[in-house]
Amino acid sequence: MDKNFFVTGTVTYAVKGREALRRNGIKAYTQRSFAADRIGCGYGIVAVGNIQNILSILGKADVKVLDVKSIDNNSN
């Protein structure tokens, strides 16, 4: 499964999006982005699954996604 970071820019959108994804059975958690990548106050959602499906759920929940970054699944 693909693991991606969905940049929302605000903690409010990140929490709202995380809850929408969880309600739809998608493993997700909020995370602050790295300093070099920050947009807004720098929050986003880490989620595992199909990008298009996740973006669809977030869109229906009125969560603005500013960017999507792939996370290396081999790094821990």
Contacts in CASP RR format, 6 or more apart in sequence:
PFRMAT RR
TARGET T0000
AUTHOR 0000-0000-0000
METHOD contacts of the structure
MODEL  1
MDKNFFVTGTVTYAVKGREALRRNGIKAYTQRSFAADRIGCGYGIVAVGN
IQNILSILGKADVKVLDVKSIDNNSN
1 48 0 8 1.000
1 49 0 8 1.000
2 48 0 8 1.000
2 49 0 8 1.000
2 50 0 8 1.000
2 51 0 8 1.000
2 70 0 8 1.000
2 73 0 8 1.000
3 46 0 8 1.000
3 47 0 8 1.000
3 48 0 8 1.000
3 49 0 8 1.000
3 70 0 8 1.000
3 71 0 8 1.000
3 73 0 8 1.000
4 46 0 8 1.000
4 47 0 8 1.000
4 49 0 8 1.000
4 51 0 8 1.000
4 54 0 8 1.000
4 68 0 8 1.000
4 69 0 8 1.000
4 70 0 8 1.000
4 71 0 8 1.000
5 31 0 8 1.000
5 33 0 8 1.000
5 44 0 8 1.000
5 45 0 8 1.000
5 46 0 8 1.000
5 68 0 8 1.000
5 69 0 8 1.000
5 70 0 8 1.000
5 71 0 8 1.000
6 44 0 8 1.000
6 45 0 8 1.000
6 46 0 8 1.000
6 47 0 8 1.000
6 54 0 8 1.000
6 55 0 8 1.000
6 58 0 8 1.000
6 65 0 8 1.000
6 67 0 8 1.000
6 68 0 8 1.000
7 33 0 8 1.000
7 37 0 8 1.000
7 39 0 8 1.000
7 42 0 8 1.000
7 44 0 8 1.000
7 65 0 8 1.000
7 66 0 8 1.000
7 67 0 8 1.000
7 68 0 8 1.000
7 69 0 8 1.000
8 14 0 8 1.000
8 17 0 8 1.000
8 43 0 8 1.000
8 44 0 8 1.000
8 45 0 8 1.000
8 63 0 8 1.000
8 64 0 8 1.000
8 65 0 8 1.000
8 66 0 8 1.000
9 39 0 8 1.000
9 40 0 8 1.000
9 41 0 8 1.000
9 42 0 8 1.000
9 43 0 8 1.000
9 44 0 8 1.000
9 66 0 8 1.000
10 40 0 8 1.000
10 41 0 8 1.000
10 42 0 8 1.000
10 43 0 8 1.000
11 30 0 8 1.000
11 41 0 8 1.000
11 43 0 8 1.000
13 43 0 8 1.000
13 44 0 8 1.000
13 63 0 8 1.000
13 64 0 8 1.000
14 30 0 8 1.000
14 31 0 8 1.000
14 43 0 8 1.000
14 44 0 8 1.000
14 45 0 8 1.000
15 30 0 8 1.000
16 61 0 8 1.000
16 62 0 8 1.000
16 63 0 8 1.000
17 28 0 8 1.000
17 45 0 8 1.000
17 57 0 8 1.000
17 58 0 8 1.000
17 61 0 8 1.000
17 63 0 8 1.000
18 28 0 8 1.000
18 29 0 8 1.000
18 30 0 8 1.000
18 45 0 8 1.000
20 57 0 8 1.000
20 58 0 8 1.000
20 60 0 8 1.000
20 61 0 8 1.000
20 63 0 8 1.000
21 27 0 8 1.000
21 28 0 8 1.000
21 45 0 8 1.000
21 47 0 8 1.000
21 54 0 8 1.000
21 57 0 8 1.000
21 58 0 8 1.000
22 28 0 8 1.000
24 57 0 8 1.000
26 47 0 8 1.000
26 48 0 8 1.000
26 49 0 8 1.000
26 53 0 8 1.000
26 54 0 8 1.000
26 57 0 8 1.000
27 47 0 8 1.000
27 48 0 8 1.000
28 45 0 8 1.000
28 46 0 8 1.000
28 47 0 8 1.000
28 48 0 8 1.000
29 45 0 8 1.000
29 46 0 8 1.000
30 43 0 8 1.000
30 44 0 8 1.000
30 45 0 8 1.000
30 46 0 8 1.000
31 43 0 8 1.000
31 44 0 8 1.000
31 45 0 8 1.000
31 46 0 8 1.000
32 42 0 8 1.000
32 43 0 8 1.000
32 44 0 8 1.000
33 39 0 8 1.000
33 42 0 8 1.000
33 43 0 8 1.000
33 44 0 8 1.000
37 69 0 8 1.000
39 66 0 8 1.000
39 67 0 8 1.000
45 58 0 8 1.000
46 71 0 8 1.000
47 54 0 8 1.000
51 68 0 8 1.000
55 65 0 8 1.000
55 68 0 8 1.000
58 65 0 8 1.000
59 65 0 8 1.000
END
